[in-house]
Amino acid sequence: MSNETKRDVLVDAVDALADAQASGGNIGHQDANLFMAEYAAALPDDLPVIPEAVGCMIAKMKPICKSILDSQYRDYGKDHRWIIDHYDTFASAWLLEAWIVDETGEIVKLDAEK
């Protein structure tokens, strides 16, 4: 699992191009195809930013709730107010299965294995 964003892949590609030019080489089609594949697989740059507790709740509830609508009937305790006030952000994190932890800046991506 990679937590690379699309911007990270772009920066890597630009660095590789600069290195190749500095050494008198170039970037070929294979390299370009590799960067395009990495870019396609990378996370969006504008990941939702959510509190750590809400992220833990998503990680716990996502495998057992059939939809985001099922999740809204659960008791989230003190985090319920945040979810209500930031429902668009919550829904984005739920659907993308990836987010940035507000307190640490860490990128979290749920495993595809369920």
N, C-alpha and C positions, 0 to 999 in steps of 0.2 A: 504494500500500500504506500503510495506516495502522497505527501502533503504539499506537493509543488503546485503553485498557482500558475496561471497562464503567463503572468508577468515574469515569474521566475524562469520559465522556459524561454521566453523572449530574450531576457538578459543573458542567459546561457548561450543562445544562438548568436547574439551580437558579439559576445566575448569570443566565441569560437571563430567567427568571421574576422574579428580584429586580430586574433592570434595568427590565423592563416595568412592574412595579408602582411602582417609583420614579418613572417617567416618566408614570404615569397610564394606561399601555396595558395590554394583556394578551397572553397567549400563545394563539393560535388553534389550530384542529385541524391546519392545515398544519404549523405549528411542532411540534406534538406528534407528528405522523406522522414528521416529519424526525428528531426526537430518537429515536423508537422504531426507525426504520430504522438510525440510527447505532449505537444500543445493540445491536441484533441483530448488526451486523457487527463490533462491537468484540471485542477479545480478552478472555478471562477475567481476573479480578483476581488469581487465585491461580496464576499461571504458575509452572512449575517453575524453580528456580534451579540452574544447572549451571555448571561451570567452562568458561572460554572454549575450552580445547582440546577438550573434549567436544562443545561446540556446533559447532566447526569440523568435527569428525569427523562429526556428524550431517548437516551441510550437504553434506559431501562424499559420504557413503555413501547418504543417502536416495534420490537419483535412480537409483542403480545396484543397490540391494538391493530385492528384491520384497517383503520383509516385515522386520519387526524380528527375526524368527528368523534370516534370512539374515545380518543384521548381527552377530549374536553369535558367528559363526564367524570373523570377521575379527580380525586382530591390531591392537589399539589401543595397544600399547606400555604406557607407564606409566599411561595413562588407563583401562586395562582394570580395574584394582583399584577405581577410583572407580565405574565402571559396575556392577561386581559388587556393591559395597557399597550402591549407590543405584539399584538396577535399576528400582524404581517411578518414581523421578524421571526417570531416563533414558527409560523407556517413555512417560511423560507428554509429555516434550519431543519425542520421536520422533513420537508420534501427533498432538499439537497443531501440530507444525511451528512452534512458538513457545516462547521461554523468556527468562529473565532471566539475563544474564551475571553470574556470582558476583562477579568481580573489579571490574566497572565499574557494575553496576546497569542496564546498557543492555538494552532489550527488543529481541530479535531475532525476526523472522518470516521464514520461508523464502518466496521468491517462489512464486506459484501456477504460474508457467510452468516446465514441465519438458521 
